[in-house]
Amino acid sequence: MAVPASVTTKDMSGTYTLNKTLSDSSQAVLKMQNIGFIVRQAAQYSTVTATLKQYTDDRGVVHLDQDQVSTGGIRNIEERTLDGVSGERTNSIWGKVRGVTRLTKLSELEDDYLKEGWSQDCIDGDLIYSVNESDTNGWRAVQVYGFADVGGERKHVRRVVTTKGEQVEKIRLVYDWKV
């Protein structure tokens, strides 16, 4: 289902289901990130639903919290602040990571792959830019969240470039709006 035009990177709150037909496989990225076989299989064969809650706290800091669940029962919760301040956290899937998340303009992106395919509201407005690094497993993932016209419908899209040493993996994840 198409994402309503009222949902933007200023408020992405809602529930989204990963569309595996329209998305690239995440298997090579997950393997690079040292994710175990069972979790990779769950990601590949189950339905993945992400519930996003975007809000501003009492200090004026914007948060983007994600609760992602697969039909295999694997849950991953990510709580991000869009303040551009680097922080460390322990994640149930990736272990200890440090990262930063902020709003950005398309013109500020350096990687051409991350610049591709965005809807006009993202081209003219903001995208969500996130960088996460694992000191333990040696990978770095740059993600850009926004919206794009995919097959004639407005979809939530994430473009991800993950590196580990000389290895580089680029994937596009496409999410359907779930009512």
Secondary structure, 3 states (H helix, E strand, C coil): CCCCCCCECCECCEEEEECCCCCCCCHHHHHHCCCCHHHHHHHHHCCEEEEEEEEECCCCCEEEEEEEEECCCCEEEEEEECECCCEEEEECCCEEEEEEEEEECHHHCCCHHHHCCCCHHHHHCCEEEEEEECCCCCCEEEEEEEEEEECCEEEEEEEEEEEECCEEEEEEEEEEEEC
